[in-house]
Amino acid sequence: MWLESLGDLALHIVLSKLGPQDTALVSCVSKRFKITASEDCLWSKFCSLDLDLHAPLDPNGNLAPSFKAVYQMWREAFGMYPWPLVKRVKRCWDGLKNWLTINFPEAKATLRRGASEAELQELENVLKVRLPIPTRILYRFCDGQESMGNDFDSVVGSSLGIIGGYSFYGHLINVYLLPLSQIIQYTKEITRQLSFPSRSKYILVAASSTSSQKYFFLSCASGQLYVGTRNLVLVEMIPCVPNALISLRNGVNNAQQQDGMLLWLEEHGHRLQNGIIKLLEDKIRSINLFPEEPPLCCSAVTNGVKVRASAVFIPELADLQDDSEKYLFAYSIRMSLLPEGCILNGMTFSSCQLQLRHWIIRANNVVVSDINGEAVIGQFPLLLPGEKEFVYQSCTPLQATTGSVKGSFTFVPGRLVDPKGSPFEVEVPEFPLQWPDYIF
């Protein structure tokens, strides 16, 4: 065999290219191959490539004696699932956990250890469902978040949900992932309350921890993830991920499976890691679902005043039975004065204050509202150079899935009680109102 003639370094390089499974087979050929194939530096590379492990940690986070041993532990722990799918789910959770560790450690601390096969089986037996394989693996890695309350209807108001939320006019949402124990308890309760069909295969997997209700259901039959609308009592729900992406091919060994839960969490992680959504650093820290980056967040600067605007679809307040106001969108407006101050006709002012607003709202490119008024949410924000943004949220109903908002603010240089010049208009950039591919 030509491999026998190779030097140790060359043999090591060949085995590293073969991968872990073929390396294990080669180790059976001869004593020399077995020694080379057992070198821990080789298995360190396999652990890094397959599992992004840089220390020999087993599936429970415990230190193992070697990388070879830990690789074997991982394969045995997840031996009942397609290995490529296991690696994909681990990448998903690693991305989320890494972001939380850096940006939101208090939320990271609420993540539970992975569930056991026995616990997954108990859920399936009690609720009489069969979980999609991707969701099973997701829960093997992390059993949701620590309980946000003991009662299904409790008003807890935690801000630590890893899905996050928004607030406007007293409507406060913060979504967390339920652990298996709460999935069982809450699914049984809500299916009784809402008169779901007796053979329903829906399970409640995520919910808002606040008094404002928002519920996410996984269909164990189709693999789609749904969110309830205002008419949830009528079992009116909206799919959260594109149906075309869901694939639940028969057979536990099919590595191409992907359900709504996995796609949803992957997309959420992508948005967090790319800064599309960010942590709201306010009195209470929480993940804010209003987009912060283009193209969904638009910005404009007029005379030193910067305005940023974005919107989010509010599924829990949608009413698909109402032809005139089916959909509700909340929008977030952020305004600030650049460090150089307010500049008008070559003159610089150290402050300016909002006086009036003007909104033009379109649905399918047709103007449906043209609004003029004083203040914003009853306030006349005073902007000073370099200070943090003044932020407010509002909402608008829409009869179409696509629309936009644009307009302007009228500011006065100085203060309203002591104007230093003539009023001037500040552009509010046009920003989209649109039914998203992924709903959170």
ABEGO torsion letter per residue (X at the ends): XAAAABBAAAAAAAAAAAEAAAAAAAAAABAAAAAAAABAAAAAAAAAAAAGBABBBBAAGBBBABAAAAAAAAAAAAAABBAAAAAAAAAAAAAAAAAAAAABAAAAAABBBBBBAAAAAAAAAAAGBBBBAAAAAAAAABBEBBBAEABAABBAGBAABAAEEBBBGGBBBBBBBBBAAAAAAAAAAAAAAAGBBAABABBBABBBABABBBBBBBBAAAGBBBBBBAAAAAGBBBBABBAAABBBBBEAABAABBBAAAAAAAAAAAAAAAGABBBBBBABBBBBABBABOAABBBBBBGGBBBBBBBBBBAAABBAABAABABBBBBBBBBBBBAAEBBBGGBBBABBBBABBBBBBBBGGBBABBBBBBEBGGBBBBBBBGBBBBBBBBBBBBABABBBBBEBBBBBBEBAABBABBBBBBBBBBBBBBBBABBX
